[in-house]
Amino acid sequence: MRHRQKELVGKQHLSLFDQLLSVSAEELEFELREPIAVPWSDFLLNPRRLRGSDFLMRWSQGAWSEKRLIQAINQTGRYYALMYGPSSVAPGDNIREHELYFERLEQAGLRDLKRPDILIFKHSDREIITNTVDNLGGVRELPFTPEKEMAELLVRAVLAVECENSLWIAKQMPSYGEQLRPMRRLGGQLGFPKNAVLPTVIIKEEDRERLFVWQKQTSIAIHIWHAFYDLAFGLSLDKAQELINNGKIEPTIQTFQAPGGAVSEKVIYKFYYHYAYRLGESQEEPNLVAAHIVDKNGHILPYVRFEGGSFTMHSEALAVLDHEASRKSS
């Protein structure tokens, strides 16, 4: 089935930074049928117009959740995680530096670069990996480094991870804990009504195709890890494709709005958490700290920044890593 993306408002060329901060209607809890008037729509960010603090909170939570996952992996003492993809290695403490980093990627002709966000190695390889990365100029230079020059990294990688996150408390979602049931639209296969609200692992169609290319080229298995405020779930790219092929998961047309105001439709797949493995759970909640950005004209845009908190890996996730490490060794 062929799906196309349709721009609903304007035909402007979205930058990588805009794409990164695009917010789905589902996360905003309303559907974007037309341009929405937001009080902060006149805010200028050198000179991009942001349409609300949702975009900044998405950026903050994304950077925070990836760091928590990496810390949790490293604390196992069995595995070592490294930021790898362009969005994960970009500066995570200053949004303006983050934006400039993506501008540099575009200027280098690397707009369409797609690599998984995280690579995971055996802990015993940590010193070799850190020395290799240092010799390449550090993690922030990895997107500018051809993968043929990173053979020492890729040959030792146990697993590659694509990270997604949602501003939801999974355990409080209305359909959390309910069982799958036969659905007429799925030909009697198990599922949920389209309007059910429950934790899912999300994969964008545009990412799915490119991740499969990377997985084939490197022979490193890719898993999708989706982090919520309290829980996280994982699903292999191969299993996700199997669920799609078997008709158990249908494509969903999702509406996204970029900071510049452009509204577009994209194809995504939402995999019920029942098909995923438990990745981990929050042990300590983060602090939600008030933050803001001030532009050159003195306009202020407040948002909430995520700081601290702790996350523990689930035994199911460790079993997955052990399996991939064993497969890699053989």
N, C-alpha and C positions, 0 to 999 in steps of 0.2 A: 504494500500500500504506500502510495506516495503522498507525502504531506508537504505543504508549503507554508512558509511563514509569511504573514501579511501585515504590513505596516498600516495601522489604522489612522494615525495622526502624523502627517508630515512624511517626508522621504529623506530626512537628514541621515547622514552616515554616523552611526553610533560609534563612539570611541570604546576602547577596551574598558576604560574606567566606567563609562556609562553602563556597559553590559554587565560588569561586575556588580554594580549597585542597583540593577533593575530589580524591582520588587513585584512579586506576583500578587494578583488580586486575592488569592486564597490567604496569603499571609496578612494582607491588609483587612481581611474579613469583609470586603465588599467587592463587587465586580465592577471593573472599569469599563463602562459602556461608552463614555465620552470624556473629554478633558475635564478634570476635576479642579475646581477652584480651591486652592490651598492658601491660607494666609501668608505662608512663607515663600510663595512662588516668585517673589521679586528678589529673593536672596541670590547674590552673585558669588560664585566661587571661581574666580580667575579664569574666565568670566562665566563659567557654567551656571545655569540656573537650577537650583535644587527645589523640589516641590514638597519637602517635608522632612522631619527628622527620621522618618522610617528608613530612609536610605543610609543615613549615618549609623543608625542602630544596627542595620543589617551588616554593614562593614565591621562594626565593632564586635558583634556576636560571632561573625564568621572567623575573624582573626583569633578571638578568644577560644572558640570551640576547638580549632585546630591545635592550638597550643596545649589545651587540656588533654587532648587525645595523645599528643606526642609525649607529654609528661607521664601519662599513665602507662604508655608502652615502655618508656625508659625505666620507670620504677619497677617493672617486673624483674629486672636483672637478667632476663632471658633474651630480650630483643632490644634493638636500638632503632629509633625512628628519625628520619631526616626530611625536612621540608624540601620539596623538589619542583613542583609546578610553579608557573609564573605568578599565580595569584597567592600562593602560600608563602613564597620567599620574598614577596614585596614588603616594604616597611609596614609594620603593623601598629606603630604607636602614634603616627602622625598622618592624617588623611591627605594633607597636601603632598607630603613626600610619596605617599602611596600613589597619588594621581600622577606625579611626575615620573614615577617608575614605569607606569603603563604608557605614558607618552614616549618614554625612551624605547620601549618595546615596539611601539608602532613605527617610530622613526627608523628602527633597525630592520623594519620589514618583517617583524615576527608577530604580526597581528593574529594570524591564524594558528600560532603555536599552541598545541594541546598536549600537555603531559599530565599524568596523575599528580595530585597534590603532595603525596607523601610516599617515600620509599621506606621499607622496613627490612632490617638486616638482623642477623644473629648478633647478640651482644658481644660475642668473642671477636667479631670483626670491627668493633667500634673504632679502635685506634687506626686501623688501616683506612676506614671510611673517612674519618675526620681529617687525616693527613692528606688524603686525596682531594677532598673538598677545599682544604686550605690552599693546596697547590693550584687549584683551578680559580682561585680568587675569592672563595667564600660562597655561601649558598645563594646570595643574591645575583651572582654571576652565572649560575647554572643555566637559566633560560637562554643566555647568550652563548652557551657552549654547545657545539654539535655533540650529539650523543655518541658519535664514534670516538670522541675524546674522553668519554666517561665510561669506557668499557670496564674499568676497575670497579666502578660503582654498580653498574647494571648486572655484571656477572655474579655479584654477591647478594643481590636483592632477593629477599624471600617473597615479598609481596609488595604490590603497588596499590595505593589507596586514593580514590577520588572522594573528597569530602563535600557533604551537603549539610545544611543546618536549617532549623526552623525555630521561630520564636513562639514555641508552645511548650507547656508542661504536659508531657505525653500521658501521664497517669490520670490527668484530669480531662482529657479529650473524651467527648460523650460516648463514643463507641469502643473505647479502650476496654479490653477484657472480654468483649463479646466474641462469639465464635463465628467462623465463616459459615455461610449457608447457601443453598442452591439459588442461583440467579438466572432468571429467564433470558436476560440479555447476553449471558455467557453460555447459553445452550445447556443450562442445568448445572454448569460447573460452579464450584464454591466461590463466594465473593461477598461483597457488600453493596447496598444501594449506592448510586453515584453521589448522593449528597451526604453520605456517612462521613463523620469527622473522627478520624483515628490516626495513629502514627503510621506513616508510610516511608519507604525508602524511595526517593525521587531520582530519576535519571532523565535528563533532557535529551531529546532525540539528536540534536546537533552534537552533543557530547558523546553519546553512545557510539555513533559511527566512528568518530575519530579515536575514541579510546580502544575500540576493537583493532584499529589499524596499529596503534602503539603496542598493544598486547601481542599482536602477531609478529611485529618487527622485533620485539625484545624477548619474547617467550617468557615474560613475567606476568603472572596472573594479576588481574585488577579486581579489586573489591570496592563496592560503594559503601561508605560509612556515613550514616545520617545521624547527626547529633541533635537532640532536643535539649530543653533546659535541664531535664532530670535523667533522661535515658538516652541510649544510642543503640542503633541496630546496624548490622552489616549484611551485605548480600553480594555474592560474586557476580561479575559481569556475565559469565557464562550461564549461571542459573537464571539471571534476569532475562536473557535471550530465550532460554528454554520456556520460561513462563509466558513470554510473548508469543512464541511459536505455537504453544499449546492452546492459545486463546484464553488463558486464565487471567491475563492482564491486558486491558485495552488501552489504546492511546487516549490521552486527554488533551484537549485544546485549552491551554492556559494563557491568560492575559497578563502581560507584564508592562510596567511603566518604568521608563528610564528617568534619571534625574533631569534630563533636558526636557521632559514632558512627552516624548514619543511613546506611543502605546502600540504594542505589537502582540501578535498571537504566536505562540510556539507550541510544538508538540512535546509533551512530557509523558513519562510513564510513572505511575504511582503503585509501588509494590507493597501490599499489606505486610505489616510487620510479622504476621504469622509465617510468612515465607522466609523471613530473615533470621539470623542468629543474634543472640543478645551480645552486644558489644561491651556494654558496661553501664555503670550507674554513678550518678553524682553522690559523693560522700559529704561534701561541704558546698553549700551554695555560694555563688559569687557575690561580690559587692556590686551593686548597681550605682555607679558614681555619676553625678551630674557633670556634664561637659558641654562645651560649646565651641563654635567657630565664629570668628569675626572677620568680615571681609574688609577690603581697603576703604569702603565707604562707611564702615562702622556698623553695618547690619550684623545682627547676632542670630545664629541658628543653634538652639540648644538640642542636646540629645543625651542619651544614657550610654555610658561606657561600662563594659563588663570587665571586672577585675577579680582575680583570685579564684577561689573555689577549687575543689579537687574531684577527681574522677578515677574510678577503679575498674580495671578490665575484668570482664566476666570470664568464667571458665570456658564458656562456649567459644569466645573469641580466641583465647589462648590455645584451645584445641585446633582451631582453624590455622593459626600461625604454626603450630607444631606440625600439622599435616603438610602445609606448604613448604616448611623447612625440610622435612623428610623427603618430600618429592623433589625438591631442588637438589638435595644431596645425592639422590639416586639418579 
